[in-house]
Amino acid sequence: MEFPETVLTTSKKGKLEVRTLESRGSFVICKYLDSKTLKPDTKKKLMLRSKNGELVEYFIVPLNSPSKALLISSRPDEKERQIWNEFEQRAEAIWLEQ
């Protein structure tokens, strides 16, 4: 099968690969603050929601190198949660309806 050059990539092992769409959607990144000092923790959480509503969550843990981080899979919570919006100083839904 023929593919446009713009979707082809070469892996570190030199293998030619096709970059394909698995899903598309929206995301939220949460950082965690100490509730008393408001100092940020080093971990963050990345929440992805596909257009069909499927949720995938990962903790982002920074490594020693500033350009590297470890993603750890996390099960999405079934209960309704909110996040604190530091800019507007209020709690709000994680997924804002559009």
Backbone as JSON, one array per atom type, in Angstrom:
{
  "sequence": "MEFPETVLTTSKKGKLEVRTLESRGSFVICKYLDSKTLKPDTKKKLMLRSKNGELVEYFIVPLNSPSKALLISSRPDEKERQIWNEFEQRAEAIWLEQ",
  "N": [[0.84, -1.18, 0.0], [0.49, 2.26, -0.73], [1.66, 5.2, 0.87], [1.44, 8.67, 1.84], [4.4, 10.68, 2.08], [4.34, 12.32, 4.31], [3.15, 10.91, 6.4], [4.86, 8.91, 7.02], [7.46, 7.55, 9.03], [10.67, 6.99, 10.56], [11.84, 4.56, 12.74], [13.95, 4.37, 15.73], [15.4, 2.11, 15.35], [15.62, 2.02, 12.67], [13.5, 1.13, 11.17], [10.87, 1.51, 8.85], [7.88, 3.17, 9.45], [4.28, 3.68, 9.68], [2.51, 6.46, 10.63], [-0.42, 6.49, 12.34], [-3.85, 7.41, 13.03], [-5.21, 6.81, 16.14], [-7.1, 7.68, 18.04], [-9.0, 10.68, 18.66], [-9.49, 13.66, 20.51], [-10.09, 15.42, 23.58], [-8.19, 16.96, 26.27], [-7.07, 17.12, 29.74], [-4.83, 18.5, 32.05], [-3.79, 17.97, 35.27], [-2.3, 19.43, 38.11], [-0.81, 18.75, 41.29], [-1.21, 20.15, 44.48], [0.14, 20.87, 47.72], [-2.12, 20.92, 50.35], [-1.89, 22.65, 52.51], [0.43, 24.32, 52.23], [0.36, 25.0, 49.58], [2.34, 24.41, 47.81], [3.59, 23.02, 44.81], [3.39, 19.54, 43.96], [5.6, 17.15, 42.43], [4.42, 15.44, 40.64], [1.97, 15.05, 38.01], [-1.28, 14.79, 36.49], [-2.52, 13.41, 33.55], [-5.37, 13.53, 31.68], [-7.26, 12.04, 29.25], [-9.81, 12.31, 26.86], [-11.61, 10.7, 24.48], [-13.38, 11.4, 21.39], [-15.57, 9.72, 21.41], [-16.11, 9.48, 24.05], [-14.58, 7.84, 25.67], [-12.38, 7.42, 28.4], [-8.98, 7.9, 29.35], [-6.35, 7.75, 31.63], [-3.28, 9.05, 32.96], [-0.58, 9.19, 35.25], [1.93, 11.61, 35.39], [5.23, 11.43, 35.94], [8.06, 13.14, 36.7], [11.41, 12.52, 35.56], [14.97, 12.26, 36.34], [16.27, 13.65, 34.29], [15.44, 16.72, 32.79], [14.02, 16.65, 30.42], [12.65, 14.29, 30.31], [10.03, 12.05, 31.27], [7.99, 9.79, 33.15], [5.17, 7.91, 32.27], [2.44, 6.69, 33.97], [-0.06, 4.37, 33.91], [-3.43, 4.9, 34.92], [-6.47, 4.09, 36.5], [-9.51, 5.47, 35.4], [-11.51, 7.43, 37.59], [-14.68, 6.47, 38.85], [-16.42, 8.01, 40.25], [-17.9, 11.3, 40.48], [-15.79, 13.99, 39.98], [-14.07, 17.08, 40.71], [-12.03, 19.9, 39.75], [-9.7, 22.33, 41.02], [-9.74, 25.59, 39.96], [-7.19, 27.62, 39.62], [-6.93, 30.15, 38.49], [-9.46, 31.31, 38.4], [-10.25, 30.93, 40.96], [-12.03, 28.9, 41.99], [-13.96, 25.85, 42.29], [-14.47, 23.51, 39.66], [-16.05, 21.55, 37.05], [-14.24, 18.78, 35.72], [-14.37, 18.14, 33.01], [-15.35, 20.45, 30.87], [-18.36, 21.23, 29.37], [-19.04, 21.75, 25.95]],
  "CA": [[0.0, 0.0, 0.0], [1.24, 3.51, -0.83], [1.31, 6.23, 1.86], [2.14, 9.93, 1.62], [5.63, 10.85, 2.86], [4.06, 13.04, 5.55], [2.71, 10.0, 7.45], [5.9, 7.91, 7.23], [8.51, 7.9, 9.98], [11.66, 5.94, 10.74], [12.09, 4.31, 14.16], [15.37, 4.41, 16.11], [16.02, 0.9, 14.81], [15.71, 2.16, 11.23], [12.33, 0.52, 10.54], [9.9, 2.46, 8.31], [6.58, 3.0, 10.09], [3.2, 4.57, 9.28], [1.88, 7.14, 11.76], [-1.87, 6.39, 12.11], [-4.73, 7.96, 14.05], [-5.9, 5.83, 16.99], [-8.29, 8.39, 18.48], [-8.85, 12.13, 18.74], [-10.4, 14.15, 21.54], [-9.65, 16.56, 24.38], [-7.35, 16.55, 27.4], [-6.93, 17.98, 30.91], [-3.65, 18.19, 32.86], [-3.94, 18.44, 36.65], [-1.13, 19.36, 38.98], [-1.21, 18.53, 42.67], [-0.64, 21.1, 45.43], [-0.01, 20.59, 49.14], [-3.31, 21.68, 50.76], [-1.54, 23.66, 53.51], [1.44, 25.27, 51.74], [0.08, 25.23, 48.16], [3.51, 24.11, 46.99], [3.24, 21.94, 43.87], [4.06, 18.24, 43.96], [6.25, 16.99, 41.13], [3.59, 14.65, 39.72], [0.79, 15.63, 37.37], [-2.15, 13.76, 35.89], [-3.01, 13.69, 32.2], [-6.64, 12.85, 31.41], [-7.61, 12.12, 27.83], [-11.17, 11.86, 26.54], [-11.81, 10.61, 23.03], [-14.67, 11.95, 20.94], [-16.66, 8.8, 21.75], [-16.32, 9.54, 25.5], [-13.68, 6.93, 26.38], [-11.39, 8.1, 29.21], [-7.7, 7.27, 29.65], [-5.63, 8.62, 32.54], [-1.89, 8.73, 33.26], [0.22, 10.06, 36.1], [3.19, 12.03, 34.77], [6.24, 11.53, 36.99], [9.31, 13.6, 36.07], [12.64, 11.77, 35.84], [16.1, 13.13, 36.64], [16.5, 14.52, 33.14], [14.27, 17.6, 32.64], [13.28, 16.4, 29.18], [12.07, 12.95, 30.36], [9.03, 11.78, 32.3], [7.41, 8.46, 33.11], [3.71, 7.89, 32.3], [1.93, 5.52, 34.67], [-1.5, 4.22, 33.68], [-4.29, 5.03, 36.09], [-7.88, 3.83, 36.15], [-10.36, 6.64, 35.59], [-12.45, 7.35, 38.71], [-16.09, 6.37, 38.47], [-17.18, 9.06, 40.93], [-17.82, 12.66, 39.93], [-14.72, 14.78, 40.59], [-13.88, 18.43, 40.22], [-10.67, 20.42, 39.9], [-9.62, 23.71, 41.47], [-9.25, 26.49, 38.93], [-6.4, 28.64, 40.32], [-7.1, 31.45, 37.86], [-10.77, 31.85, 38.76], [-10.43, 30.67, 42.39], [-13.27, 28.16, 42.24], [-14.0, 24.46, 41.83], [-15.26, 23.34, 38.44], [-16.04, 20.21, 36.47], [-13.03, 18.46, 34.98], [-14.69, 18.24, 31.57], [-16.3, 21.51, 30.58], [-19.18, 20.92, 28.2], [-18.92, 22.8, 24.94]],
  "C": [[0.89, 1.25, 0.0], [0.73, 4.51, 0.2], [2.03, 7.52, 1.51], [3.37, 10.01, 2.53], [5.35, 11.48, 4.22], [3.59, 12.14, 6.69], [3.74, 8.91, 7.75], [6.96, 8.44, 8.18], [9.47, 6.72, 10.11], [11.94, 5.8, 12.23], [13.58, 4.38, 14.44], [16.12, 3.19, 15.59], [16.1, 0.93, 13.29], [14.53, 1.57, 10.47], [11.37, 1.62, 10.08], [8.53, 2.15, 8.88], [5.58, 4.01, 9.55], [2.57, 5.14, 10.54], [0.38, 7.17, 11.5], [-2.66, 6.95, 13.29], [-5.4, 6.83, 14.82], [-7.18, 6.44, 17.54], [-7.98, 9.88, 18.55], [-9.85, 12.62, 19.78], [-9.85, 15.36, 22.26], [-8.85, 16.04, 25.58], [-7.44, 17.57, 28.53], [-5.66, 17.53, 31.61], [-3.88, 18.81, 34.23], [-2.59, 18.39, 37.33], [-1.65, 19.22, 40.4], [-0.47, 19.48, 43.58], [-0.83, 20.58, 46.85], [-1.15, 21.48, 49.64], [-3.0, 22.77, 51.79], [-0.61, 24.74, 52.95], [1.18, 25.73, 50.31], [1.31, 25.07, 47.27], [3.17, 22.94, 46.08], [4.05, 20.68, 44.13], [4.7, 18.1, 42.58], [5.38, 16.22, 40.14], [2.43, 15.48, 39.17], [-0.06, 14.49, 36.86], [-2.65, 14.26, 34.55], [-4.26, 12.86, 31.98], [-7.03, 13.11, 29.96], [-9.03, 11.6, 27.64], [-11.33, 11.88, 25.03], [-13.18, 11.17, 22.67], [-15.84, 11.04, 21.26], [-16.86, 8.68, 23.26], [-15.41, 8.63, 26.31], [-12.6, 7.74, 27.11], [-10.15, 7.25, 29.42], [-6.95, 8.26, 30.54], [-4.22, 8.11, 32.79], [-1.35, 9.7, 34.31], [1.5, 10.37, 35.34], [4.18, 12.26, 35.9], [7.54, 11.96, 36.34], [10.49, 12.72, 36.49], [13.78, 12.76, 36.08], [16.42, 14.1, 35.51], [15.27, 15.4, 32.94], [13.44, 17.32, 31.39], [12.61, 15.02, 29.17], [11.09, 12.83, 31.51], [8.49, 10.37, 32.09], [5.89, 8.59, 33.16], [3.27, 6.59, 32.96], [0.43, 5.47, 34.47], [-2.26, 4.28, 34.99], [-5.71, 4.73, 35.65], [-8.69, 5.1, 36.37], [-11.33, 6.4, 36.76], [-13.87, 7.28, 38.2], [-16.91, 7.51, 39.1], [-16.95, 10.42, 40.28], [-16.75, 13.44, 40.68], [-14.7, 16.17, 39.98], [-12.4, 18.79, 40.37], [-10.75, 21.88, 40.37], [-9.02, 24.55, 40.35], [-8.53, 27.64, 39.65], [-6.65, 30.04, 39.78], [-8.41, 32.12, 38.28], [-11.13, 31.62, 40.22], [-11.77, 30.01, 42.71], [-13.12, 26.73, 41.76], [-14.87, 24.39, 40.58], [-15.16, 21.91, 37.94], [-14.75, 19.99, 35.7], [-13.27, 18.66, 33.49], [-15.75, 19.29, 31.37], [-17.06, 21.17, 29.31], [-19.09, 22.07, 27.23], [-20.16, 22.93, 24.13]]
}
